[in-house]
Amino acid sequence: MLQRFEPRIPVILVTGYAEELDRARQIGARVLSKPFDIALLDSLLRAIRERARDANATAPDDRAARSVDR
């Protein structure tokens, strides 16, 4: 539901229920099934940060566009 309002927010579902794993994968949420290794969570968070950093690096600079409009 959160992704409907703000699709850029990364979502990680942590669950022990198999049916929730399938449902989460269908909507594109990242999933960790319990029990999980903390190193796996760390790896997942690092990948999310890298994708966000890459997206910010390629996004147009809104400040420059606003200063031209003035």
URKATA-V198186 format. One record per backbone hydrogen bond with DSSP energy under -0.5 kcal/mol. NH is the residue of the N-H (numbers start at 1). CO is the residue of the C=O. Records with the same first field share a line. If there is no record, write none. Layout:
NH->CO ; CO
This chain:
4->1
5->1 ; 2
6->2
9->6
10->8
13->30
14->12
15->13 ; 32
18->16
20->17
21->17
22->18
23->19
24->20
25->21
26->22
27->23
28->25
29->24
30->11
32->13
34->15
40->37
41->37
42->38
43->39
44->40
45->41
46->42
47->43
48->44
49->45
50->46
51->47
52->48
53->49
54->50
55->51
56->52
57->53
58->54
59->55
62->60
65->61
66->62
67->63
68->64
69->65
70->66
